[in-house]
Amino acid sequence: MIDLYTWTTPNGRKVSIALEELGLPYRAHAIDIGKDEQFAPDFLKIAPNNRIPAIVDRDNDLALMESGAILIYLADKTGKLMAREGEARYRCIEWVMWQMGGLGPMAGQAHHFLRAKKGVSEYSEQRYVNEAKRLYGVLDRRLAGRDYITGEYSIADIASWPWVSRYEWHQVDITAFPNVLRWYKAIAARPAVQKGYQVPKEAGPIPMPA
């Protein structure tokens, strides 16, 4: 059994979707970041950086934070959603790192300044929406001629998809990126994604372009 500490954010959804795709038994524990529950001392023992998601794998009493690290761990644990060796493995890790270092942080800043702090800094709004659009372009080019980011469905897709699901927050017209749009819809139709999206609580339907 895996204990998952999470909330309804893109980073949290990465792990719940992966757990559903992998069929691993888990218990979800809601950490309401709107109430600063991520700063509770008990959670700090599991996740020293005070961020969700985090897991505790009871099979070996391993506590792990950082969504990218958790995805790699779960793939290695099961032998699924990432190759075990060779170039295919490193391509997958490469694109997980792209999401962790680029798409996630930059898109997060976009929706921070465009939604949470609208009007505070016109410069920041423009900077991050432009960077979000650039990164959507990178993903669109990568998906040209491929069903998924590394060819086969993998944790690279699971890492990026929840961030793209907030395209409206980023003020990105997803229809301007046809390969991303096709990929996004295909993943959104997966039953495990639909279930994992609603962990740890119902959060409304998956956003879909008109």
N, C-alpha and C positions, 0 to 999 in steps of 0.2 A: 504494500500500500504506500502511496505517495501522498503526503500532505502538501497541498498547493495554497500558498498565501498570495492573494491576488485581488485585483479590482477591475472595473470595466474600462480599461485603457488598452491602447494597442499593444503595449509591452505585456500586460497581463494576458491578453487574448492569445498572444503567440503560444504561450505554454498550455493554456487550456485546450486550444485547438490541436496542438501536438499530442497531448495526452489522449484526446478523443480519437485522433487519427491512428495512434499506436495501440489503442485498446487497453491502455494500462489502467488499473484500478487506482482511483485517487479520491481524496476528500478535499473539497474547496473550502477555504476559510476566507471570508471577506475581510479585507483590510481597507476601510473607508478612508481614502486619502483626503476627502473633503472634510473629515473630522480629525485629521492628523493622527490617525491610528498607526501610521507607519513609524511614528516616533515612540511608540510604547516600548518600554524596556524589554518585554518578552519577545517582541518582534526584532528588536535590535540584536538579540542573541542569535537569531537566525540569519538576519540580513544586516550586517554592520553598516551598510551605506544608507539604511532607512529608505529603501525603495522596493516597490513591488515590481515583478513577482519574485518569489522565493519558493523553494521546495525543501522538504525533508523526505528523503527516501528511506523508509523504515526497513527496507531490506538490508541496508548496510549502515543505517544511522548517519547518513550523509546530508548535511545542510548545504544548500547551494543558492547563491543569489546571481543576478545578472541574466537577463533573458537569453542572450546569445549562448552563454556558457551552459545554461539549462537545456537549450535545444540540442546542442552538441552532445551533452551527456545522455539525454534521452535517446538520441539516435544511436549512440554507441551502445547503450544498455540493451537495446532491442535489435540492433542490426538492420534497422529500417530507416528510410527517409534520408539516408546519406550513405555513400559508398564507404566501405571500410578501409580502402587503400587506393593509391594511385591518383592520377590527375583528377578524376571525377570527385574524389573526396575533397581535394584542395580547391577545386572550383566551387564546390558547395560552401566551404568555409569562407572562401573569398567573398562570396555574395552575402553571406550572413554578416561578415565584417563591414561590407558596404552599407548594409542597412543600419548596423549598430553605430557606425561612425558618420554616416551621411544622411540617409533618408529619415531615420528616426529623429535625430537631434535637430535637423534643419526644418523638417515638417512640424516638429513640436514647437519650435520657435515661431514658425509661421502662424500656427493657430493660437499661440499665446498672444502675439501682438495683433492678430486680426480679430480675435474673439474676446479673450480675457482682458486685454489691455488696449482695446481699440481706441485710437486717437492719441495715445501717449507719445508715440514716435512714428511719424510718417516715414522717416528713413528706415526704421526697423521693419515696418510693414512691407515696404517695397523690397528691401534686401531679402527678406526671408520668403516672400511669395515668389520672387524671381528664382531663388535657389531651389525652392520646391519644384517649380516648373522645370528647371534644368535637370533635376534628379528624375522627375517623371520621364523626361526625354531620354536620359541614360537607360532607364528601365525599358522604355519603348523600343529603343534600338537593340537592346539585349534580347528582347522577346521576338524580334523579327525572325521568322522561320523556326521558332521554337514554341512548343506548347507551354513550357515552364522555364524558369530562369536557367537551370542547368540541363535542360532537356527533359529529365524525369522530375516528377513532383517530389519536392524535398523540403527540408527545413529552411532552405533559402527562400522558398515561396511563402512558407508559414511565417518567417520573420518579417517579410515586407508587406504581405497582404493586409494585415490589420492597420498598418499606417496608411495604405492607399484607401482603405475604407473610410477614411476621414477626408477624402478629396474635397468635400464641400467646405470643411473647416479651413482647408488650405487655399480656398478660392481658385482651385484648379479645375478647368473644364476637362474632365477625364475623356470625353469624346474626341478631344483633339489628339489623343494618344491611342490610336486604334489597337495596337498590340497590347497595351496595358488594359484597355477596356475588355478585350476578348479574354485575356488571362484573368482579370478581376471577376468577370461574370462566371467563368468556369469554376473558379475556386469557391465563389459564393454559393454555388449550387451543391457543393459537397455536403452530405449530411453531417459529417464530423465537424465541419467548419460552422455550420448553422447551430449546432449544439454548443460547441466551444465558445462561440461568440456571446452566448448568454450566461457565461460563468463570470462571477459568482452570483449574478442575479439577472433577471430579464431587463434588457436595456433597449427594447424596441427593435424593429426589423432592421436587417442589414441594409444600409443605404444602397439604392440602385439608381443608376442614371435613367432619366425619362426615355 
